């Protein structure tokens, strides 16, 4: 019997970290045997080209609030998007209660058919839990009797600078909706402790699903490096910077000043690496759109413009697949970046990495710092200085062999543990089926 698994949210293939998560999800679902995977998409043409072999793609532009993907919009436009979405969900629920599956004669969007046909629902990948989106979905799917699994998630508590009322509302709605889910699998312990503080059960922690994504063949990467002009005879340091993360630095400064200061610090590190240490720097973009705001090549240009040793810096310009980017990371000697999944790509192949992030980024501190034991090399950007970056990078390069040895010993167990997301989901589905048929569960 074919099992229908639905992911009712967007996992944009243009962001290669997101793509790594999707491919990790798809690989993990092999434990279910024969199944069909369906994915919602806000960029269906692009996602179809990347995901066609693994999932059916449903265009949800007229259903899912568009700002969920990029966060762009005013408060009023976002609120309006949510109100319209919740209104449609309410209409579907009422019509289904009145008409059963005949409601599809009125609610004609193909997504509603997916709601009814699904045997299991996976949602909230990465940090993608939005209470006004996922809350109504959890309620609807549980009303339909579908097992709901929050799969490979990071779920943040309310910001400490929020008002007491805002924190109470967020915690109350989280406790209500998340408590209705059948299972929650997380990627780090910060989220676990938060959910446990709300009294939510059936919560487990396993490694990030991107750990089990595929890597392209070495011959393919050699050809790409030749095409992009990356030298093979020089030690290579990989870089991946997002514009968004740069703006977390020095919060006491105006945006324009903090960005310029941060870029100057990064350029100083780059000059040290290419000049003093004699390496060649390779910028590997993990996102190249769909908007300029999420194009890593722009951030790479900003840093390179401020460098003295421009000839020793290569920026990868073309669009490559997730597996090809991971293959590039495999051929590096060391990396620096703000992209979590670029760092995971490198660490999966035992490449020592310095991850630059901010204090509120649970994923980076929890996955790279705690789970992989690399907390020493997770650098908070709020207090960035050129000297601090250079000093920490130099220490990592000095300890290169030791770090590589630690990763070599640790990664096999990490890979095995990652599959437990899907194994736990399968146990949940089996238990749900047993209850539905009054079959004792042993």
Secondary structure, 3 states (H helix, E strand, C coil): CCEEEEEEEECCCCEHHHHHHHHHHHHHHHHHCCEEEEEEECCHHHHHHHHCCCCEEEECCCCCCCHHHHCCCCHHHHHHHHHHHHHHHHHHHHHHHHHHHHHHHCCCCHHHHHHHHCCEEEECCECCCCHHHHHHHHHHHHHCCCEEEEEEECCCCCCCCCCHHHHHHHHHHHHHHHHHCCEEEECCHHHHHHHHHCCCCCEEECCCHHHHCCCCCHHHHHHHHHHHCCCCCCCEEEEECCHHHHCCCCCCCCHHHHHHHHHHHHHHHHHHHHHHCCCEEEECCCEECCCHHHEHHHHHHHHHHCCCCHHHEEECCCCCCHHHHHHHHHCCCEEEECCHHHHHHHHHCCCCEEEEECCCCHHHHHHHHHHCCCHHHEEEHHHCCHHHHHHHHHHHHHCHHHHHHHHHHHHHHHHHHHCHHHHHHHHHHHHHHHHHCCCCCC
